[in-house]
C-alpha cells in the first residue's frame, strides 16, 4: 500500500484560501509516515513560506483528492 503525507494548507495572505497538498512517500509504511512527518513538514514549510500548514495526516495518496 502506498502512503502519503496529506497536508491541509492555507495561504498566509488569505487564510480563507485553503487546500490539500499530497506528498507521496514511496516504500514507507503508515507507522513510518507518522514518525517521519515532522521532518517532512519542516522541509515543506521551508520551501513554501507563503503557506501555513493547519493540519496533516498519513494515508493513501488519493485520500487527499476530491471525488
Secondary structure, 3 states (H helix, E strand, C coil): CCEEEEEEEEECCCCCCEEEEEEEECCCCHHHHHHHHHHHHHHHHHHCCCEEEEEEEEECHHHHCCC
